[in-house]
Amino acid sequence: MKQKGWKELTPGAVITEPGNSVKFKTGSWRAFRPVWIEDNCIHCLFCWAYCPDMAVRVKDGKRIQFNYDACKGCGICALECPGKKGNKAIVMKEEGKQ
């Protein structure tokens, strides 16, 4: 599916077709991306609860990975992460850098 350019979007990017949010991959907007450090994760799921974009994936009650197509890089997950023994399980990295 070809993605629309900004000139082809409806004013205000209003969604006029129900259920089409899966077509909008907003992850390309971000300047920073969250990186998960699994060894520091206590699976509290705060990242999942606070994520405004539902970009944190959970399976069997445990946090597994990010949906980077949906993540806008706001950093709320990293801010709310308590980590293990003071070591965050989510850190923000500049997009395009390891």
C-alpha positions, 0 to 999 in steps of 0.5 A: 500500500502506498502511503499518502503524502501530507498534501493528500491527507484530509485537513487535520489528518482526520480519520474518515474511515473507521478502523483505518488507524492501522494504515497510519504508521506514525513511528517515522515521526520520532526523533528518539526511540525507546530501547528495551533492556530486558535484563532490567525489566520487572514486567510491571507493565507501567510502560504499557499502561502509560503509552499513549500510542499502544506501542508496547506489546505484551504477551502472557502478562509480560512485556515483550517488545515495541511496535515501532510503527506506532511509537512516536518517541514521546519517552513516557515509557522510559520516564515511568519505568522503575527498572530493577535496582535503579537501572531503567529497563527502557532508555531513549536513544536518538533515532538512527543511532545504536 
